[in-house]
Amino acid sequence: MNKDIGLSEATLGLAEQTAVLEVVKSGWLTQGDTVKKFEESFASQHGFKYSCAVSSCTAGLHMALVAAGVKAGDEVLIPSLSFVAAANTVVQCGAVPVFMDIASLRSPHVSLAQANDKVTEKTRAVMIVDYAGYLVKTQPWRDFADQHGISLIDDTAHAAGAAQHSNLADFCTYSFFGNKNMTTAEGGMVCTNDEQQQEILQRIRSHGMTTSTLDRKRGHAYSYDVERLGFNYRMDELRAAMGLVQLQHVSGWNATRRELSQRYRELIDESQLPLMVPFELDESAACHLQPVVLPESSNRQLIMQYMREQGIQTSIHYPPIHQFSFYKRSYPAANLSTTESYCERELTLPLHPGITKADVSTVIRNLDDALKQST
Ligand SMILES: *Cc1c(COP(=O)(O)O)cnc(C)c1O
């Protein structure tokens, strides 16, 4: 029996423990100076002017949609090959999610041709996703958004640590959930280069209020006004302290992820496994996931079960959003055949900085056996 190889695990050390403890000792737990420091460090490391720390990426997506002016009756173009938060947040705004297909099995980013097909007078925003940590080239999407006078939201939940200096989206939304490239347990960040949007984000993060609790404690303000609707989507100091530690490591961890992905690709080639590996690997990739596309004839469930019995966890990214009961019932979507065949055949292999190249060999050896047994 091998040692268990998990799909994605957080790397946590003494520094995170100490950082959280320091916050507890300080006595100030909610959004304050540590959050501010985390925002500034995150923005500068990722090449954005501004960052707004939030309680989750889902909260960040919701805020980005609201800041983009998405209202009841509007349409928002979104991927179906993504996490369900992409669609849920659109529906929370009272808007209609319009699903776009992916470009191809080898390049499963959303297709610009689909966006052009599906954009209407009612479209208010378009959301793209850096699926698996492979960065979307944003210039054509910027041109598309400008041409139609709509906002561009890049769901960068998979891409923490990847420098985004050439990202042209109006908003980028990061996730620090426990299985992402860096974590604060729960948490997220909305990044923008637009000062006015940053001010709006900061307001709607905290009930639409014009001053913060800390401002008032310090005597910088005595009351507040509410000029627009908002939420409580704040991050706390404990999470920000953890985030500051993780932020120092995330680029290095991503480099390890790239090496492991490279190893997967080499071994799949050398062993002539009948698998397709999406995307070209380059230095910009955050390699959040290691997806492979199985042969059409293979039984994915049997393969996953076999791998599980060998102590190897695999997963599926994602069940397509448009096929969930709620979405099938309320927002029937047509013309997503590439997404559907990708999602039927996709398998996600373990990838995180806690595994070694030897573990990658173990995964591939067992996958070879599983494929032989399942076809
Ligand atoms: C994880 C994830 C989210 C949601 O992130 P939370 O921080 O858990 O809200 C959104 N989009 C994608 C693509 C994700 O992978």
The ligand as an SDF file (V2000), in Angstrom:
LIG
                    3D

 15 15  0  0  0  0  0  0  0  0999 V2000
  -13.1410   28.1490   -5.1880 C   0  0  0  0  0  0  0  0  0  0  0  0
  -13.7260   28.8930   -6.3120 C   0  0  0  0  0  0  0  0  0  0  0  0
  -14.6390   29.9230   -6.1210 C   0  0  0  0  0  0  0  0  0  0  0  0
  -15.2330   30.2370   -4.7820 C   0  0  0  0  0  0  0  0  0  0  0  0
  -14.2930   30.5600   -3.8360 O   0  0  0  0  0  0  0  0  0  0  0  0
  -14.7220   30.7330   -2.2960 P   0  0  0  0  0  0  0  0  0  0  0  0
  -13.5770   31.5080   -1.7280 O   0  0  0  0  0  0  0  0  0  0  0  0
  -14.8200   29.3500   -1.7280 O   0  0  0  0  0  0  0  0  0  0  0  0
  -15.9940   31.4670   -2.2490 O   0  0  0  0  0  0  0  0  0  0  0  0
  -15.0730   30.6430   -7.2120 C   0  0  0  0  0  0  0  0  0  0  0  0
  -14.6490   30.3470   -8.4540 N   0  0  0  0  0  0  0  0  0  0  0  0
  -13.7890   29.3350   -8.6910 C   0  0  0  0  0  0  0  0  0  0  0  0
  -13.3550   29.0750  -10.0890 C   0  0  0  0  0  0  0  0  0  0  0  0
  -13.3150   28.5580   -7.6310 C   0  0  0  0  0  0  0  0  0  0  0  0
  -12.4820   27.5510   -7.8660 O   0  0  0  0  0  0  0  0  0  0  0  0
  1  2  1  0
  2  3  1  0
  2 14  2  0
  3  4  1  0
  3 10  2  0
  4  5  1  0
  5  6  1  0
  6  7  2  0
  6  8  1  0
  6  9  1  0
 10 11  1  0
 11 12  2  0
 12 13  1  0
 12 14  1  0
 14 15  1  0
M  END
$$$$
